[in-house]
Amino acid sequence: MKFEENKRKGILLQRCCVIRAFVKVSASRLRFGFYEAEFRLMKFFVDTANIEEIRELNATGLIDGVTTNPSLIAKSGRDFKQVIQEICAETNGPVSAEVAATDHETMLKEGLVLARLAKNVAVKVPLTLDGLKTCKALSSEGIAVNVTLCFTANQALLAAKAGAAYISPFIGRLDDLALDGLELIEEIRTIYDNYDGLKTEILAASIRSPNHVKMVAMIGADVATIPPDVIKKLADHPLTDKGLQTFLADWKATGQSIL
Ligand code: E4P
């Protein structure tokens, strides 16, 4: 009798443990799901070397990183290494700093110097065979590499093989030639999605308009690097301004105050 009772209690206890474990796993999966959803939302990098613009936009909490290139550094009129260090201190996200050499050996040396400037530097290399070789060497050392000046899906395939953290297809510059920059993002997305576990992120670059941002998000780019003026335009709508004016006037007429 006693044995039967103990056996029943034992089974009951076992079932409780199974249910508890199930609830625990489901809850952690839910949490993981949320994290995944948050992580998968397209990241916004700001495409500038102007520290004031970076500070202003970073304060919105909407910026996940920064990209620079030699032309943007020249436009800033600042010392390259100093400005990269300042930008890196301003943001926790990756900051792309581009090598200036074109041969592998010098690119590698420059890449190592740039990577040492701050822990969040992503070394940018051009999409040439020497650049890809450099990408492979730096990625093997655990350094994040952004392969830039990508204009075809095959180039993006090579960058992924070289272990790039980011591939930067330039959509605006293709559009300038009456080609289709967005089609390139679509092609790369399709190719990368064919291979599970591929880590290279599609960083849509040379973005010229809010429509570009919307379209690359619809295609599923992992990151868009956007000039500051285009980021600001994303929030603008004349009906938002007009509606706000009406709400403010009506609120004033109530004579109330929230604070
Ligand atoms: C980003 O990494 C590129 O340097 C940048 O987006 C190029 O943009 P542009 O074609 O407008 O110069």
Residues whose N, C-alpha, C, O or C-beta is under 5 A from the ligand:
A	BS01	E4P	D47 T67 T68 N69 G172 R173 A205 S206 I207 T225
